[in-house]
Amino acid sequence: MFDVDGTLVDSQHFIVAAQGLAFAENGLPAPGRREALSVVGLSLPQAFRRLVGEDGPIAELSESYKQAYNRLRLDPAYEEPLFPGMADLLARLKARDDILIGLATGKSRRGVDRLVAHHGWTDWFVTTQSADDAPSKPDPAMLEQAMAEAGCTPDATIMVGDTTFDIAMGVAAGAASIGVAWGYHPPEALYEAGAATVVPSASALEARLLESAAARS
């Protein structure tokens, strides 16, 4: 199971810019870059709850963010490139008979579908879980639903992500969790959240996933 933002896709410029526009529309100072990226992976209400508190304009910020994000999608200055090696990694995993792949992300269902269509990933994933389908990470429900759809048990499942929310979700669901070092939370935080390991590259991630698959065969 793969997280999206910060794991497969480098969307940091998009996210920070959309947050800045959302906060400005609501008359609030935007969070700094590090703070903005610290909530990547959560659903929008959960993310803004962390940034402005329970009494802040959470619904208004969430709606403003969605609108800003859609506007920025039309601006060629903002891109969401895949991290190096991840497209090829997914293609190789998809081609195997002994591995199933899926997505578990804080993006909306609309955002997930748009991403999948954009990269030509239709029918690649046995399950795709979004912020519209389950409680926000780190609640394990999203991963539990994914495992049920894929027909996999926790001991046969690996959650791959770049944030402590991804790792904690995997741990809570009883699955192994692997962190990636190129995302938005530092490796030491991923280890503290329960990551079995933190990999430095797509090739290192592939080696670890294939090692796990071989151990089960």
N, C-alpha and C positions, 0 to 999 in steps of 0.2 A: 504494500500500500504506500503510495507516494503522496506527500503533501505537494502543493503547487508553488505558491509564492515563496521565494527564498530557497526552494529545493529544486524544482524544475525550471522555474521562470524567474528572471531577475527583474522584478517589477518595482524596485525601490523608488526610482525617480517618479514613476506614476503615482505610487501610494503617497509619497511625501507631498507632491504637488496637489493631489486631490484633497488631502487632509487640509493643506494650507487654504485652499479655496473654500472648503466647507467651514472652517473656523472663521474665516473672514466674513462669509455670508451671515454668520450668526454673531458677529461683533465680538469675537473672542481672539486672543492672541494664539497663533499656531504653536504647537509643540515643537521642540527642537527635533532635528533629524533622528537622533538616537532614540528619543522618546517615541517618536512617530513609528519607527520601525520595531520598537519593542512589543507592540501589540499586533503585529502581523501574524495571521493565523487564527485570530479570534473572529467571531462573527462581529458585524459592525456595532450592534448595541453593546456587546461585551467590550469591544475595543474602546469605544467612546466612554463607556462607564469607567474604565480604568483611567482614561485621560482627563475627564472632567468631574468624576464623582457621581454618586447616585442622584444628586439634585441638579445636575447639569442638563442642558437641552439635548438629551441623548437621541430622541427620535428625530429632532430637527437636524442634528449633525449627520445622522445616518442618511437621511433623505438628501441633504445637500451634497454629501460625499458621493452618493450614487449618481446624481446629476453631473457633478464635476468630473467624475470618472468617465462618464459617457461623452462629455464634451472633449476631454483630453484624448480620447481614443481617436478623434478626428484630426488631431494635431500631429504632424509627422515628426515633430521634435521629441515626442515621447514614444518610446518603444518598450516592449516587454520581451527581450531576447531570452532564448533558452540558455541555461548555463552550459559551458563547454562539455561536450560529450554526452549530455543527457538524452538528446534525440536518438543518437545511435544506440545508447544503452537500452532505451525503451523498445526500440525496434528489435534488438537482439533478444530481449526477454520475451517479447510478444511471440517471436518465432519458435520458442521452446515449448515442448509438450509438458514439461514438468514444473512450469511456473505460470501462475496467473498474476496479472497486474491490475491495480485499481487506483483510484484517486480519492483522497479524503482532504477536503480543503475548506477554508473559511470563506471562499468565494460564494456568491449566490449561484443558484442553479443556472440562471441566464449567463453568468460569467463563465461557468464551467463549460456549458454547451458551446459558447462562442470560442473559447480556447481550443476545445477539442476539434471543432470544425476548422479553425484557422490553421492548425498544424496537421490536418489530415489524419487525425487519430480516431475517427469514427470506427467503432467496433473493436478498438484495441483493448479496452478495459472491461473486465467482467463486472465491475461495479464502480460507480462514481457517486461519492457522497459530498453534499454541499451544505452551506449554512442554512439552506431552506429545508433540509431533510432531517436534521437532528440538532440537539443542543450544541452549543459552542464547545470546541476543545477547551480544556482537557477532559471534559465529560467523555466517557468511553462509548456512549451510544452510537456515535458516527462509525466507529471502527467495528463495534458489535454488529451493526446493521450490515456493514460491508462484508464481514466474515459470513454472516448468514446468507447473503446473496451469492457469495462465491462458493459456499459449501465448505468452508475451511474452519479448522479449529484454531484456537489461539496459539498452540504450540507449532502450528504450521504457517503462522503469519508473522510478517516483519513490517513494522511501521517505519518508514524513512522520512525524516523531516529535519528542518533547520532550527526549530524553536523548542523551547521547553514545553510548550503546549502540546506539540506533536509527540514528544517523548513521553510526557506524563499520560497522555491519552493511551498510547501503546501499553504502558505499564499497567494502567488501570484496567485495560481490557485483557490483560494476561498474555499479551504478545511481546515478542522481542522488539526493541527499538534501536534503530541505527541513526545517529546524527550525521549531518553533513556540515563541514567546516566553512563552507562558502556562503552561508546564509546570514540571518539577521540576529541570532543569538550566539554568544561565544561558546567554544567547545567546553570550557569548564562548567558553564551553566547546564549544558546538555548532559554532561556526565553526572552532575548533581541531581538532575531530574530523573536519572535512571538509564541513560543510554548504555547499551552494551559496548558500543565503540563509536567513535566519531571519525569519519573517513575524510581524507583531504582532496579526493578527486573522484570523477565518475568511474575511472578504471578501478580504483580501490574499492568503490562501492560494488561494482559488478563482481569483483573477485570474492567479496564477502557474501554476496547473495548466492553466487554459484556454489560456494563452499557449503552454505546452509542447505541448498537444494540437494547437493550430493550426499550430505549427511543423512538426509531423509529417504534417499532412494535405496 
